[in-house]
Amino acid sequence: MPAWEQFNEFLKPSKDNGVFDDMVKRWITEGSSEHDIGLKLIQSRSAGSRYKYENGKNILSIKVKRTD
């Protein structure tokens, strides 16, 4: 399974229960860094990221680093 599919599988429970939207709101929209360990983890595992809000949804696109 490609790395991007693995990452999407990893995020799926967070998206389903609303945690993902809350993280995006706090870390990206509001700029809060009080509990930013998740953001630091994502940044350490990614080659780049992009955020947008579209059709009432938070969309965080992440380019996953190669692991081989």
Wavefront OBJ file of the C-alpha trace (Angstrom):
o trace
v 0.000 0.000 0.000
v 1.446 3.413 -0.937
v 2.492 5.701 1.906
v -0.299 8.208 1.213
v -2.924 5.447 1.556
v -1.340 4.300 4.817
v -1.451 7.863 6.121
v -5.117 8.240 5.128
v -5.906 4.982 6.955
v -4.075 6.329 9.998
v -6.170 9.540 9.917
v -9.536 7.881 9.174
v -10.674 7.374 12.806
v -9.792 11.009 13.576
v -11.792 12.222 10.599
v -14.776 10.031 11.470
v -15.031 11.196 15.093
v -14.356 14.917 14.490
v -10.902 15.052 16.078
v -9.242 15.889 12.734
v -11.470 18.945 12.169
v -10.778 20.079 15.734
v -7.003 19.731 15.234
v -7.117 21.708 11.991
v -9.236 24.404 13.645
v -6.925 24.769 16.656
v -3.548 24.417 14.938
v -4.104 25.973 11.545
v -7.148 28.235 11.680
v -6.600 29.591 15.197
v -2.826 29.098 15.302
v -2.877 27.474 18.747
v 0.279 25.625 19.739
v -0.741 24.665 23.265
v -0.989 20.955 22.402
v 0.829 20.748 19.105
v 2.470 17.325 19.432
v 0.211 15.965 16.684
v 1.149 18.792 14.362
v 4.836 18.253 15.100
v 4.433 14.536 14.347
v 2.704 15.264 11.041
v 5.365 17.809 10.087
v 8.182 15.393 10.941
v 6.671 12.722 8.692
v 5.829 14.973 5.760
v 7.757 16.572 2.924
v 5.188 19.375 2.749
v 1.612 20.282 3.538
v -1.212 22.475 2.306
v -4.450 23.493 3.998
v -7.710 24.788 2.571
v -11.312 25.123 3.666
v -13.695 24.050 0.937
v -17.422 23.286 0.900
v -17.602 23.377 4.691
v -14.706 20.939 5.141
v -11.147 21.321 6.395
v -8.779 19.790 3.853
v -5.180 19.146 4.857
v -3.023 17.762 2.044
v 0.249 16.222 3.096
v 3.086 14.987 0.932
v 4.510 12.002 2.791
v 8.294 11.551 2.965
v 9.744 8.453 1.358
v 10.670 5.833 3.905
v 12.855 3.561 1.798
l 1 2 3 4 5 6 7 8 9 10 11 12 13 14 15 16 17 18 19 20 21 22 23 24 25 26 27 28 29 30 31 32 33 34 35 36 37 38 39 40 41 42 43 44 45 46 47 48 49 50 51 52 53 54 55 56 57 58 59 60 61 62 63 64 65 66 67 68
